[in-house]
Each structure stands twice: as C-alpha cells, then as structure tokens.
C-alpha cells in the first residue's frame, strides 16, 4: 500500500528525461522520471513496468493490456473450424463480447453456406430480434 504517489513524466518530456539520464541504471532513471511510490514504511518502490509501458507509448508503441484477449494470449479472429467430431466451438471471447451468460438459448437457422444463431428471450422460446452469425 502506498502513502505517497508521484506524477510521472509522459510523452516527449519522458523521452527527453530518459535521454538525459541514459548514464544511470534503469531503476534510477525510472525513479527520477516519477515512476515510483513510497510505502507506509517509507520504502521507495520503483514501478518499472509502468515506466517501460510509458516509454513504449511515448515512442508510439503502446502495449494495451485491455482489449479483446481471450485469456490465452490470442485475440479473437472471428474464424472457427469444424472439429473432427463435427462441432463448432465459438469460444468465451465472443460470448463475453455479446454479454451472453450460461443458459442463454439460441434458435439455429440454416442458410446456404451460413448459420444464424438467434438469441431467444428467456422462458419465451421466441426470438428477440438480435442474432449472431457463426
């Protein structure tokens, strides 16, 4: 837990300071750029991860931890393959993006080279008008 937080440098100011401090170790550079906190016990903790993210962002290489990752290090591609057992798995990344919950039901409509999944209203067995193509 922290008592004191700093306002770290960002953008061009950060890059300039990093250049000026290039003779110092990384931890010291990060600290002098404001990427540290002071704990209740008056210990200084350098936040190297935030520092590296800020430097990369300032150089135009943002690493966004948010996003549509599915937890396994891959981003959804909106492409699936038919498995050997004949099943098609949509995956959690897509159902989460639609806000689906366990037990949600769909009507399957087959078309020429496509499948429509039409979400049913809970307990009614009728479609609510929204659909997802699979």
C-alpha positions as CSV (number, residue, x, y, z in Angstrom):
1,X,0.0,0.0,0.0
2,X,1.2,3.5,-0.8
3,X,1.1,6.7,1.1
4,X,2.8,8.9,-1.5
5,X,2.3,8.7,-5.2
6,X,4.2,10.7,-7.8
7,X,3.1,12.3,-11.0
8,X,5.3,10.5,-13.6
9,X,6.5,12.1,-16.8
10,X,4.9,11.0,-20.1
11,X,5.3,11.7,-23.8
12,X,8.1,13.9,-25.1
13,X,9.1,15.0,-21.6
14,X,9.7,11.4,-20.6
15,X,11.7,10.6,-23.7
16,X,13.9,13.7,-23.1
17,X,14.5,12.8,-19.5
18,X,15.3,9.2,-20.3
19,X,17.9,10.5,-22.8
20,X,19.4,12.9,-20.3
21,X,19.7,10.0,-17.7
22,X,21.0,7.4,-20.1
23,X,24.2,7.0,-18.0
24,X,22.1,5.9,-14.9
25,X,20.8,2.4,-14.2
26,X,17.2,1.7,-15.3
27,X,15.7,1.7,-11.8
28,X,17.2,5.1,-11.0
29,X,16.1,6.5,-14.4
30,X,12.5,5.3,-13.8
31,X,12.6,6.8,-10.3
32,X,13.8,10.2,-11.5
33,X,11.1,10.1,-14.1
34,X,8.5,9.8,-11.4
35,X,7.8,6.0,-11.7
36,X,7.9,5.2,-8.0
37,X,5.8,5.1,-4.9
38,X,6.7,5.5,-1.2
39,X,5.2,2.9,1.1
40,X,3.8,3.4,4.6
41,X,7.2,2.2,5.9
42,X,9.0,4.9,3.9
43,X,10.4,2.4,1.4
44,X,10.7,3.5,-2.2
45,X,9.3,1.1,-4.8
46,X,10.2,1.7,-8.4
47,X,7.4,0.9,-10.9
48,X,9.5,-0.5,-13.8
49,X,6.5,-2.0,-15.7
50,X,4.7,1.4,-15.7
51,X,7.9,3.1,-16.7
52,X,8.5,0.7,-19.6
53,X,4.9,1.0,-20.8
54,X,5.1,4.8,-20.7
55,X,8.4,4.8,-22.7
56,X,7.0,2.5,-25.3
57,X,3.8,4.5,-25.5
58,X,5.8,7.7,-25.9
59,X,7.7,6.1,-28.7
60,X,4.4,5.2,-30.4
61,X,4.4,1.5,-29.5
62,X,1.5,1.2,-27.0
63,X,1.0,-2.1,-25.3
64,X,-2.6,-2.2,-24.3
65,X,-3.4,-4.7,-21.5
66,X,-7.1,-4.2,-22.1
67,X,-8.6,-5.4,-25.2
68,X,-10.3,-8.5,-26.5
69,X,-7.8,-11.1,-25.3
70,X,-9.4,-14.4,-24.5
71,X,-7.0,-15.2,-21.6
72,X,-4.8,-17.5,-23.6
73,X,-2.7,-14.8,-25.2
74,X,-4.6,-14.7,-28.5
75,X,-7.0,-12.2,-29.9
76,X,-10.3,-13.4,-31.4
77,X,-10.2,-13.8,-35.1
78,X,-13.9,-14.4,-35.8
79,X,-13.0,-17.6,-37.6
80,X,-13.6,-21.1,-36.4
81,X,-13.1,-24.6,-37.8
82,X,-15.3,-27.6,-37.7
83,X,-13.7,-30.1,-35.3
84,X,-13.3,-33.8,-36.1
85,X,-16.4,-34.6,-34.1
86,X,-18.5,-32.2,-36.2
87,X,-18.8,-29.5,-33.6
88,X,-18.0,-25.8,-34.0
89,X,-16.9,-24.0,-30.8
90,X,-17.5,-20.3,-30.7
91,X,-15.4,-19.6,-27.5
92,X,-15.6,-17.4,-24.5
93,X,-14.1,-14.2,-26.1
94,X,-17.1,-14.0,-28.4
95,X,-19.8,-14.8,-25.9
96,X,-18.3,-12.3,-23.5
97,X,-18.3,-9.6,-26.2
98,X,-22.0,-10.2,-26.7
99,X,-22.7,-10.3,-22.9
100,X,-24.0,-13.8,-23.0
101,X,-24.5,-15.9,-19.8
102,X,-24.7,-19.6,-19.1
103,X,-28.1,-20.9,-20.0
104,X,-28.8,-18.3,-22.7
105,X,-30.6,-20.0,-25.6
106,X,-30.5,-19.6,-29.4
107,X,-32.5,-20.8,-32.3
108,X,-30.4,-22.2,-35.1
109,X,-31.4,-21.2,-38.7
110,X,-29.5,-22.9,-41.5
111,X,-29.0,-21.0,-44.7
112,X,-26.9,-21.5,-47.8
113,X,-23.3,-21.6,-46.5
114,X,-24.2,-19.8,-43.3
115,X,-25.7,-20.4,-39.9
116,X,-27.8,-17.8,-38.0
117,X,-27.9,-18.0,-34.2
118,X,-30.9,-16.1,-33.0
119,X,-31.0,-15.4,-29.3
120,X,-34.2,-16.4,-27.6
121,X,-35.9,-14.4,-24.8
122,X,-35.6,-16.3,-21.5
123,X,-38.5,-18.5,-20.9
124,X,-40.5,-17.5,-24.1
125,X,-38.9,-19.5,-26.8
126,X,-39.3,-16.5,-29.2
127,X,-36.5,-14.5,-30.8
128,X,-35.8,-11.0,-29.6
129,X,-34.6,-9.8,-32.9
130,X,-30.8,-9.9,-32.2
131,X,-28.7,-12.5,-33.9
132,X,-25.1,-13.6,-34.4
133,X,-23.7,-15.2,-37.4
134,X,-21.5,-18.2,-36.9
